[in-house]
Every structure is written in C-alpha cells, then in structure tokens.
C-alpha cells in the first residue's frame, strides 16, 4: 500500500557527487546513509554530507517515477534543480 507521504531527495556526498533516493522519513534516511550499514552501498566509499534537495507530496509510485527522472538528469541539470529552490 502507498501509505503516507513519500519524499524524493538528493544527498551531497563527500566526493561532491549527488545521490538520489526516496523515503517516507528524510531525517531517518539521512542518518542511515551516514551510518553506512543500513544506507545505500553508494555511501560505503564516501560520506553522506546532507540533503541538498527534497520534494514531498508523493505517493510510492510517483516518488519512484520522479526518482528515475532525476537520476537521468545530467549533473548540471541536477545542480540547477537544487539551486532553483535555494
């Protein structure tokens, strides 16, 4: 079931790369990525510095679709997305 509000987020990593994911709890997910063991394998060789972009009001399906859209963007386009809200 698609219960609750889903978020799409981008995290800046210690190597300046950008990681995109989805979650129902942004704070918890960031901590998981920072701890390394329960977060994405992506952060095993780099540190998760912080969430630099997020969108809310998604259900599970729309969050997954939006995540895929963002992952297809170039780095330049992702940075433009990030800076468009700051």
MORADA-V606548 format. One record per residue. N is the residue number from 1. RES is the residue in one small letter. PSI is psi in whole degrees, -180 to 180 (* if undefined). OMEGA is omega in whole degrees, -180 to 180 (999 if undefined). NEAR is the number of other ideal C-beta (glycine too) atoms within 12 Angstrom. Layout:
n/res/psi/omega/near
N/RES/PSI/OMEGA/NEAR
N/RES/PSI/OMEGA/NEAR
This chain:
n/res/psi/omega/near
1/x/149/178/8
2/x/69/-179/14
3/x/144/173/8
4/x/-179/-179/16
5/x/131/178/20
6/x/147/178/29
7/x/146/168/32
8/x/134/-175/36
9/x/158/173/37
10/x/130/177/40
11/x/136/174/39
12/x/132/-180/26
13/x/165/-177/28
14/x/-21/177/20
15/x/15/179/15
16/x/3/177/15
17/x/167/-178/22
18/x/129/-180/32
19/x/132/180/39
20/x/137/179/37
21/x/-177/178/35
22/x/154/-180/35
23/x/168/171/34
24/x/-10/-178/22
25/x/99/-176/19
26/x/-47/-177/27
27/x/-47/180/16
28/x/-43/-177/17
29/x/-40/178/30
30/x/-45/179/30
31/x/-42/178/20
32/x/-45/179/21
33/x/-39/-179/34
34/x/-33/179/25
35/x/-27/175/16
36/x/-42/-174/19
37/x/-39/-178/12
38/x/-6/178/17
39/x/-171/-180/24
40/x/148/176/26
41/x/-25/179/12
42/x/-35/-176/22
43/x/14/177/28
44/x/-26/180/18
45/x/5/-179/14
46/x/161/-180/22
47/x/144/173/22
48/x/114/-177/32
49/x/-41/-180/20
50/x/164/178/23
51/x/124/-179/31
52/x/-8/180/26
53/x/142/172/31
54/x/152/174/32
55/x/145/177/28
56/x/-167/-179/21
57/x/31/175/13
58/x/155/164/25
59/x/177/-175/20
60/x/-43/-177/20
61/x/-49/-178/15
62/x/-32/177/20
63/x/-43/179/29
64/x/-41/179/21
65/x/-43/180/18
66/x/-39/177/29
67/x/-46/180/27
68/x/-40/178/16
69/x/-47/-178/19
70/x/-41/-180/31
71/x/-27/179/22
72/x/-15/-179/13
73/x/153/172/20
74/x/164/177/12
75/x/-42/-180/19
76/x/-44/-180/11
77/x/-37/177/19
78/x/-42/178/27
79/x/-39/177/21
80/x/-41/176/17
81/x/-47/180/26
82/x/-48/-176/25
83/x/-15/180/13
84/x/-18/-179/12
85/x/-1/-179/13
86/x/*/999/11
